[in-house]
């Protein structure tokens, strides 16, 4: 009998917060912090633009804002884009099916392309979800995903720890754990993807203050959903201390604070006889680190 996955995230709370974020986005589209999703959507479109083939049936898996689906639909190489989401009333023009991650089921050998951005890291059993995705792809079908990496919100994580320790002489989990590059690559291999690739990118987003950062995280539906989160110790005192420490440790000369977002990009193909074989270990002519990038959004 297979071992049940460790439950890390509160999926009911995740869906509730995503619904709240979607409602706010629909009420005030101009105030929606879609810049991260749009950055990722354009990067994914650029990656797909270099692939010389046509994808007849595509899925945007848990993209929420519609940015990913819109980017896919803009490409001549992609048609029949459908969306699977966790919450109702999502914006966008593509057909939408509502399915939570713990109930995901896809018809085998039915899709040519599956893309997911900023969602799979919240799955309690990501290995099982990747196995479902791989089985759903037709031979030589492509899977692309972007997940937050461990450097994401490192400043916020550090400031919470310092603030809590100063106030209560102890810390509690305030920022979700994020997958590492090595772990992501291993998950692709374990799921049976051919030609798996995992790489990383970072951007620095600058805010006037910690309150503006927290506002954007809530608007993204991206606040703490850990089952082991501290549910009663988020006070005005804690937030005031957090903002003070953040401004002291991570402000630039103009007083604006920095927030790091790391993106781990994954790609893998459903096996097919026509695919090139991977290189032998040690035969690479360039290093992955040479291709890594860092950007700043002001």
N, C-alpha and C positions, 0 to 999 in steps of 0.2 A: 504493500500500500504506500502511495506517495505521501511525502510529508507535507502538511499544510503550510502555506507561506506565512512568514511572520507578518503580522499586521502592524504597519508603521503609521499609515495615514488614515484619517477619518474621512472616508469617501462621501458620507452623507454631508459632512460639513463642507467638503470641497464643492459638491454640487450646489449647495445652498449659496456659497460665496460666489461661485461662477454665475449663478442666476442673478444674484444681486448686482454683480459687475455688469452683466449684460443689460439689465434693466436701466442702470445708470448710463450705459453707452447709448442705448436707444433714446433715452430722455435728453441727453446732451452729447450728440456725436462729436461736436467740436472740442469738448473737454476730455475726450477719451485718450488715454495714454497708449496709443497703438504704435508708438515709434519703434519699440523693440520687435513687435510682430512684423511690422512693415520692413524693418531692417533684415530680419530673417527671411521674410517672403521674397524680397528682392535677391538675396543671396542664393536661395534655393532655385529661383527662376534662372539665375545666371548659371548655376551648376547644371541644371537640366538643359540649358541652351547649348551646352558643349557635348551633349549626348546625341549621337547621330542615329536616332530611331524614333518611331511614332508610338505613343502610349494611348491605346484606344480607351481603356477603362481605368479611371484614376479615382483615388479616395484621398480627401483631406481628413485626417483622423484627429479629432479633438482640437481643431485649430481655433475654435471659439469666435474670433472676430471676423472671419471671412477673408482675411488678408491672404492666407495661403491658397484658398480656393480661387480667389480672384487672380493671383499670380499664375496659378496653373492654367486657368482658363484663357489667359492672355497669350499663351504659347501655342504656336501652330502645331507643335509636336504632341500636344495633349488634347484629348477630347473626352466627352462623357465624364465630367468631373462631378462626383457626389461627395457629400460630407457626412461624417458620423460625429455627433456631438454628445456632451454629457447633459446639456441643459436646453430647454425649449426657447423659442423666440430669438434665435441667433440671427444676426444681420447677414445679408448676402443674397445672391440670386440662385445658387445651386441647390438641388434637392438635398434635404437634410433628414437623417435618421437619428433618433435619440437613443443612445445605448451607453450605459456606464461601463467603465473599464473592467469591472468584475463580471460583466455579463456579455462581453464582446464575443461575437461569433461571426465568422465570415465564410462564405462559400469557398470551398477549395478550388484552386486553379481558376479564379474568376476575375482577377485584376492584373493589370500590367504595371501599375504604379500606385504605391501607397506612401503618403507623405504625412509626417506628424511633427508639430512644433510646440515646444513648451507644455507637454502634457504627460508623456510616458514616465517621467521621473516621479509622478504621483501615483503610479500603479503599485499596489502592494505586491503583485507578482509580475514584474516586468518581463521575466524570462518566459512566462506562459503567454503573455501578450505578444512578444516577439515571435514565438512559435506559431501563434495563430496568424500573424501577418505573413510569415514566410510560407505557410501552407496555402494562404489565400492568393498568393502570386502565381501567375502562370510561369512556366519555364522561361527564364531570361527576363522575368519581371523585376522591377527595381523598387527598393525601399530606401527612403530618405527620412532622416529625423534630425531634429535639433533639440538638445536638452541642456539645461543649465549645468555648468561645471562647478567644481568645488570652490573656485575663487569668487563665485557669484555672491554679492552682498557680504563680502568678507569684512568690510568696514562696519556694517550694521551688526554683524555677529560679535565682533570684538567689543563694540561699544555697549551692547546689551550685557555681555559678560562682566565688563568692568562696572557698569552701573548697578547691576544686581548684587555683585559682590560687595560694593561699597554700602549699599542700603541694607541687604539681608545676610551678608556673609555667606552667600551661596549663589549658584547659578542654575537656571533651568533652560531647556531647549526652546529657543525663540525663532530660529531660522532653520528651515528644512535641510536635511542632509542632501548633498548633490553627488551624482555619480562621477567617478574619476574617468579619465581617458582610457586607462588600461582596462578597467572594469567594463566600460562600454564596448570596447573591441572584443573582449572575451565573451560578452553576452551575444554579440553578433555571430561569433564562431559557434558557440554552443547551440544557437538556434538553427544552425545549418546553412547560413547565408554563404554564397560564393563571393570571392573577391571582396571581403569586408574591409572597410576603411573607416577610421575614426580620426578626426583632427579637431583642433581647437582654435578659437578666436576670442578676443576680449574687446569690450568697449568700456569706456569710462563715461558715465553720465553725471553731469553736474547739476546740483540743486541749490536753491537759495538756503534751504535749511532742512533739518530732519523731518519736520512736519510735512513738507512737500513730497519728500521721498515716500513716507508712509502713506500719504494720500494716493500716490500713483500705484503702490503695491496693492492697496485695497481696491482701487479701480480696475486693476488687472485680475482681481480674484486670486491674488498670489500671496496672501498672508498665511500665517502658521496654521497648518492642519494636522500637526503631529498628534497622535493619540496620547502621547505622554507629555503634552504641553501643559504648562502651568495655567490653569483656567481662572485663577482668582487674584493673581499678583500683578496685573497690568494697571498701574495707578498713574495719576498725574505726577506724582513724585518721581516715579521711575522714568516716565517719558521726559520730564524736565531734566533729569540727570543725564539721560541718554543723549538728548539734544546738546547739552553742554559739553559732554565728552566728545561727541562727534565733531562739533565745531572746533574743539581744541586739537584733536588728533588728525582730522582729515579735511581741513579747509585749505583752499588755495589762498594766494595773496589777496584776491578780491573778496574773500570771505565766503565764497560758495563752497559747498562740500562735494566730495567725490563719492560715487557709488559704482563699484565694479560689477559688470555682468560678463560672465564667461559662457561661451556657447560651445558645446561639444556637438559636432556634426557627424552623423553616421550615414553610411551608405552600404548596401549589400544587395546582391542579386540572387534571385531564385536560380538554382543550378541549371545549367544547360550545356549540352555537349559542345556547342560552338564557342564557349567562353575560353578566353586565354587562361593558361595555367599560371598560378602565382609564381613569382621568382623564388629561387632557392634562398634560404637564410644566408645573409652576408653578402648578397650580390647587388644590393641597392647602390646606386651611384650618387644619391643625394640624401640629405637627412630631412626628416619631417620637421624638425625644429626650424630649419631654414625657411620653411613656408608659412610659419605662424605669423599672425598679424595682430596689431593692436590699434584701436581707433578711439577717438574721444568725441563724444557728443556734448556740446555746450548748451 
